[in-house]
Amino acid sequence: MSKETPGQPLLTFADADRSPLSIRARALVFVDPRSRRLREEIEQLAPRSLPVLVEGETGTGKELLARQIHRGSDRSGLFVGVSCSAISKNFAEAELFGHAAGAYSGSVSSRAGWFGSANGGTLYLDEIGDLPLPLQVKLLAALENREVTRVGAQQPTPVDVRLVAATSIDLAKAVSAGKFNARLYQYLDEGRVELPPLRERPADILPLAEYFLGIYAQRLDLPLPLISPAAQAALEAYPWPGNTRELENGVHFALLVSDGDEIQPQHLNLPPLPGYAQLAVQLRRLAANDEERDHLRQLFAEVLAG
Ligand SMILES: Nc1ncnc2c1ncn2[C@@H]1O[C@H](COP(=O)(O)OP(=O)(O)OP(=O)(O)O)[C@@H](O)[C@H]1O
């Protein structure tokens, strides 16, 4: 028998800004031209009451962006973050929408659920594609009607929630495959932002590395080492499949194993790059924008086709 009980906290970042242990959301390092454009987009989107869909690979900083959107809005309620892939299967509806007292054996008091906790604020749903289809329908109804009916309750409760959702999969494809609700997709499509993978905004890599180094050195009370030119080159050449989170972990590790003076390539413990990957990195660097990248792609296709 499952030991799960409804409404247990899964992931809530309501207090994260105040937590001294959390380095999340202290700052957004956005230096690359693509990131700067994104920042402008966010500044325009944030104060509007539109829902937002943040698309990006794992570890790119989608949650941080969502927090930034909440900060830039005038919503006085909480930022509540929930990972849809972590929601309990047995109690998904109660987790999200809450339950009335006595709805389950042992539930003496009622609970607001994640949706209700974000009343007046922002609900951040990470990996929204993992939300079961029946709940997607209920979510849309709650957003559109501005009310939720808790599990076991007779009457709906009014709620005012702004939804910021994130996905690392192509939701349009999920809609075509019948795995994602088409109307919820349309609802989210109004405010869509794409967070590019770290390898596509190379000018962010070193500033982020320095930022993380500074934060971890301070947190661990260690001297702040320099990043040697060779280590800088290694950081810039690596394609970062795990994006900013992988970079953060890599820098943290390097700080711990370095002698405190200078980070060297071996401290970063990066896997050696195959030749084609090195070439790809160089080419990406050569192409300053999407247009040039497309041009290079075409040129290569022509050359390889003989
Ligand atoms: N631009 C940035 N500036 C500073 N820190 C960043 C930036 N982007 C990401 N980070 C940091 O990188 C880590 C990963 O970011 P985050 O958790 O927001 O990624 P995510 O895309 O939501 O990941 P997932 O897809 O796994 O949910 C966090 O510690 C975050 O604070």
PDBQT file of the ligand as one rigid body, heavy atoms in Angstrom, charges set to zero:
ROOT
HETATM    1  N1  LIG A 401      21.130  33.121 -16.389  1.00  0.00    +0.000 N 
HETATM    2  C1  LIG A 401      21.431  32.581 -15.202  1.00  0.00    +0.000 A 
HETATM    3  N2  LIG A 401      22.070  33.308 -14.279  1.00  0.00    +0.000 NA
HETATM    4  C2  LIG A 401      22.395  32.781 -13.079  1.00  0.00    +0.000 A 
HETATM    5  N3  LIG A 401      22.114  31.532 -12.703  1.00  0.00    +0.000 NA
HETATM    6  C3  LIG A 401      21.469  30.747 -13.583  1.00  0.00    +0.000 A 
HETATM    7  C4  LIG A 401      21.084  31.244 -14.875  1.00  0.00    +0.000 A 
HETATM    8  N4  LIG A 401      20.432  30.255 -15.532  1.00  0.00    +0.000 NA
HETATM    9  C5  LIG A 401      20.408  29.204 -14.701  1.00  0.00    +0.000 A 
HETATM   10  N5  LIG A 401      21.007  29.486 -13.525  1.00  0.00    +0.000 N 
HETATM   11  C6  LIG A 401      21.181  28.556 -12.393  1.00  0.00    +0.000 C 
HETATM   12  O1  LIG A 401      21.333  27.255 -12.968  1.00  0.00    +0.000 OA
HETATM   13  C7  LIG A 401      20.634  26.276 -12.222  1.00  0.00    +0.000 C 
HETATM   14  C8  LIG A 401      19.583  25.609 -13.109  1.00  0.00    +0.000 C 
HETATM   15  O2  LIG A 401      18.562  26.552 -13.421  1.00  0.00    +0.000 OA
HETATM   16  P1  LIG A 401      16.997  26.183 -13.348  1.00  0.00    +0.000 P 
HETATM   17  O3  LIG A 401      16.708  25.231 -12.233  1.00  0.00    +0.000 OA
HETATM   18  O4  LIG A 401      16.241  27.470 -13.385  1.00  0.00    +0.000 OA
HETATM   19  O5  LIG A 401      16.884  25.408 -14.744  1.00  0.00    +0.000 OA
HETATM   20  P2  LIG A 401      15.609  24.694 -15.385  1.00  0.00    +0.000 P 
HETATM   21  O6  LIG A 401      15.674  24.952 -16.850  1.00  0.00    +0.000 OA
HETATM   22  O7  LIG A 401      14.374  25.128 -14.661  1.00  0.00    +0.000 OA
HETATM   23  O8  LIG A 401      15.920  23.179 -15.086  1.00  0.00    +0.000 OA
HETATM   24  P3  LIG A 401      14.915  21.917 -15.248  1.00  0.00    +0.000 P 
HETATM   25  O9  LIG A 401      14.579  21.806 -16.704  1.00  0.00    +0.000 OA
HETATM   26  O10 LIG A 401      15.754  20.765 -14.790  1.00  0.00    +0.000 OA
HETATM   27  O11 LIG A 401      13.741  22.192 -14.380  1.00  0.00    +0.000 OA
HETATM   28  C9  LIG A 401      20.020  27.010 -11.027  1.00  0.00    +0.000 C 
HETATM   29  O12 LIG A 401      20.868  26.911  -9.891  1.00  0.00    +0.000 OA
HETATM   30  C10 LIG A 401      19.935  28.445 -11.501  1.00  0.00    +0.000 C 
HETATM   31  O13 LIG A 401      19.966  29.347 -10.433  1.00  0.00    +0.000 OA
ENDROOT
TORSDOF 0
